[in-house]
């Protein structure tokens, strides 16, 4: 397929931006640095964020309208949330299901996906219904 595209480019039938020509290098887990003035390959390096331990996941069962105070494992900087129902989350304190407006910045967040924890040591989670929750912690 790449030879066919190359022949079409050489014949002048199609005008293709030069960054598209790097597609085969991308598909081979390589990348061309946009800052480079040459076509030198730059290897793709994995992200330096990793789980504290392989598969460090905590699971919790929530009781309807009862805040669950979770202690953040030592060294954790990020958390990924998953739940089988809507959850309200507050990093650094108790979560509350809103019954009205909260306009002072202390509200809980509905169904977060991933959050940076920084130096926080507690997470509050609450649900309006019984729920099962898993939290994956990362450094």
C-alpha positions, 0 to 999 in steps of 0.5 A: 500500500505504501509503495502505491501511495509513493507511486501516486505521489511521484506521478504528481497525481496527489499533493500530500502534506509531508507530515502524512508521509511520516505515517508509516513511521508512526505505525511502526511506533516511531515518531518524527520530531516536529522540531527536527529539521531532518527526518531523524526518528525519535523513539516514542517513550512511554509515560512516566506515570505508573501504578504504585504497584501493578494493579493497585486498585481499591474497591468500595461498597457505598451505602445510599447517601452515606459519605465514604472517607477514603485514605489515599495510599502513600505516594499516590498522585493520581486516581482513576474512578469507576462506579456502577452508579452516579457518584459525587466526589470531593478530594480533601474532604467529605462529599455531599449530594447537592440539595441546592446551589453551592457557589463557594467552590466547596461542591462535590464533583459528579462522576469524575474520571481521573484526578490529580491528588497532589498532597491530599490524603483523603477522598470523600465519595457518596451516592444517592443509591447503593453503589460499587466503586473502584479507585486505581491509584498512580504515582 
